[in-house]
């Protein structure tokens, strides 16, 4: 194995601690003098890492082939980064990648028998006929699992490196590469001196068709997003209005509708706004369209994080990249809390008010989500109840109970309607 791994050209940097490179090092030591117990322990440690990866990503059947596929789909190199989300013409790099694919085909069908016999193990025989324990999708990266396992079967069945090259090129063109190719939604955490973008494995599957009413609001959001995806003019969007009216749900639904067209979303909280420039720097050259999502955005008078946001949206020296938009939701139209003192001070009144409205003004599109009236609330309740035939209540009783629930639980809203239906379902159970 070490000769094959050492011969890779384009697909060769998987990190010095990758399972592939560690197993390659072990196979090299087997050709000379070695400590059998020490090597056996090292092999078992790598097998454990493969099992942990299988648990995290829901791999099954042939873990070795799933692992190699995972490496190919997530390796960001000069070929994969060029091929993502675009048709790729042939060139010199194509010959080198075809060379690497011939090697990976050998690795896909690598015979671990000699290694197992030399060290008295049979673990790889188990890994290549693995049966995973069923688990809930929310407990692993289901979207990655499906993509990897489907591609793993295709690559394993390829008759030569040329066929593997074609399969991989098509995958990059259709889906992209790395974590952005295999995931649609992300969060931020602070690394050592920089922002780390990491995937969210259990995103809400809500669709725009699940949202009752607010047709004009949804249409404006769709129009702006589709123009953005098509490379046309688009605005940052502020969705504001009463709590529980579907602002955040609308943004999540937009992601689900257009993820297949290269839309990705990065959720960020206001205490992370100082990392915005770093985040944009990491994504501005990728062949995806990114929405930076800020949920429930508002600031008190003493909070200054909004200044970072103002500079990024509009006003900084560096212009915002064409592949980045900001979508935010808030219960406040002007985002920054105003006080009577702002209006009472005649000397600085204009400056104070301008400062507090300037952030909201930098969102080119502002969409109001108002509390539904009673007939609209009833339509939402009936729509949600229709998804559950087991709620066999007469309409009059259903709506009467929905009204009673709203009185006791914060008033009429989309959220109240969903909570009412949830409570009915628990009552049935």
C-alpha positions, 0 to 999 in steps of 0.5 A, spaced: 500 500 500 505 504 501 508 504 494 501 506 491 500 512 496 507 514 495 505 515 487 499 519 488 500 526 485 494 530 485 490 526 491 495 526 496 494 531 501 489 528 506 493 530 512 499 526 516 494 523 521 489 520 515 487 513 516 490 511 509 497 514 510 498 511 517 496 504 514 500 505 508 506 507 513 504 500 517 504 496 510 511 499 509 514 497 516 511 490 514 516 489 509 522 489 514 523 487 521 518 490 526 515 489 532 508 484 531 505 486 537 506 494 536 504 494 529 498 490 531 496 495 536 497 501 531 492 497 526 487 496 531 487 503 532 486 505 525 480 500 525 477 504 531 478 510 527 474 507 521 469 505 526 468 512 529 468 515 522 462 510 520 458 512 526 459 519 525 457 519 518 452 513 517 457 508 513 455 501 512 457 495 508 464 496 506 467 501 510 474 501 507 471 503 500 466 508 504 472 511 507 476 512 500 470 515 497 469 520 503 477 522 502 475 523 494 469 527 495 472 531 501 479 533 498 480 540 496 485 540 491 487 544 484 483 539 480 477 538 485 476 546 486 476 547 479 471 542 477 466 544 483 459 546 480 462 547 473 463 543 466 471 542 466 475 541 459 480 536 459 487 538 460 494 536 463 491 535 470 486 531 467 492 526 466 495 526 473 488 525 476 487 519 471 493 516 474 491 517 481 484 514 479 488 508 477 491 507 484 485 509 488 482 503 484 487 498 486 486 501 493 478 500 493 480 493 492 486 492 496 487 485 499 488 486 506 489 478 507 497 478 507 497 484 513 492 480 517 495 474 516 502 477 518 499 480 524 494 475 526 488 479 525 481 479 521 478 486 522 479 488 515 474 482 513 469 485 518 470 492 515 468 490 508 462 486 510 460 491 515 453 491 518 451 498 521 446 498 527 440 502 525 440 509 528 436 516 527 438 520 522 439 526 526 444 522 530 449 522 524 450 526 517 445 523 513 446 527 507 453 525 507 452 518 508 447 518 502 452 521 498 458 517 500 455 510 500 451 512 493 458 514 490 462 508 493 458 503 490 459 506 483 466 507 484 467 500 486 464 498 480 468 502 475 472 498 471 478 502 470 481 509 472 478 513 466 471 511 469 472 513 476 475 519 473 468 521 469 464 519 475 468 523 480 468 529 475 461 529 474 460 529 482 464 535 483 460 539 477 453 537 480 455 537 488 462 541 489 467 538 493 469 538 501 464 540 506 460 545 502 459 540 497 456 535 502 452 539 506 448 545 505 448 549 512 453 551 517 455 554 523 461 558 526 466 557 532 472 560 533 479 557 532 486 558 533 486 565 530 481 564 525 473 562 524 472 555 523 466 553 519 463 547 520 456 543 518 450 542 521 448 535 520 440 535 522 437 541 518 430 543 518 426 540 512 421 545 511 419 547 504 415 553 502 409 549 501 409 548 508 408 555 510 400 558 509 399 565 507 404 570 506 404 569 499 407 576 497 412 576 502 415 569 500 414 571 493 419 577 494 424 572 498 424 568 492 425 573 487 431 576 490 434 569 491 433 567 484 436 573 482 442 572 486 443 564 484 442 567 477 448 572 478 444 578 477 443 583 482 440 582 489 439 585 496 441 583 503 434 582 506 431 583 513 425 579 515 422 583 520 415 583 524 411 579 530 414 573 533 412 566 531 410 569 524 414 564 520 420 569 518 426 564 520 422 558 517 421 562 510 429 563 510 430 555 512 425 553 506 429 558 501 435 554 503 432 547 502 428 549 495 435 552 492 440 548 495 441 543 489 442 550 485 448 551 489 445 555 495 449 554 502 447 558 508 452 560 514 448 561 521 452 566 525 450 570 532 452 577 533 457 575 538 461 572 532 460 578 528 467 580 529 469 574 525 465 576 519 471 579 515 474 572 516 468 568 514 467 572 507 474 571 506 474 563 506 468 563 502 468 568 497 472 564 491 468 558 492 463 556 486 457 557 491 452 562 493 452 563 500 447 566 505 449 569 511 443 568 516 442 572 522 436 570 526 433 574 531 437 580 530 437 586 535 441 590 539 441 594 545 444 601 546 450 599 549 452 593 544 457 595 539 457 589 535 452 592 529 458 596 527 462 590 524 455 588 521 455 595 518 462 595 515 461 588 512 454 590 509 456 596 506 461 601 507 468 598 508 474 598 503 473 591 500 466 590 497 462 584 499 463 579 494 458 577 489 457 570 492 455 572 499 448 575 501 446 577 508 439 575 510 436 577 517 430 576 521 428 581 527 422 583 531 424 590 530 424 594 524 430 598 526 434 593 529 437 598 534 433 599 540 431 607 541 429 611 547 425 617 548 432 620 550 434 620 542 428 624 540 428 629 546 435 631 545 434 637 540 442 638 539 444 631 537 437 628 535 438 627 528 445 624 529 442 619 534 436 617 530 440 616 523 446 612 527 440 607 530 436 607 523 443 606 519 444 599 520 436 597 517 437 602 512 443 597 509 438 592 507 436 593 500 429 589 502 425 589 508 419 584 508 414 585 514 411 579 517 405 581 521 401 577 526 395 573 522 388 575 523 383 570 526 381 567 519 388 566 517 390 563 523 384 558 522 386 557 515 393 555 518 390 551 523 386 547 518 392 546 514 397 543 519 391 539 522 390 536 515 397 533 515 395 528 521 389 524 519 389 521 526 386 528 528 379 526 527 376 532 530 370 536 527 372 543 524 368 547 529 371 543 535 378 544 532 378 551 531 374 552 538 380 549 541 385 552 537 382 559 539 382 557 546 389 555 546 391 561 543 388 565 548 392 561 553 399 561 550 401 568 547 396 569 542 395 568 534 401 566 530 404 561 526 408 558 531 402 558 536 398 554 531 404 549 530 404 548 538 397 547 538 397 541 533 403 538 537 399 538 543 393 535 540 398 529 537 401 528 544 394 528 547 392 522 542 398 518 544 
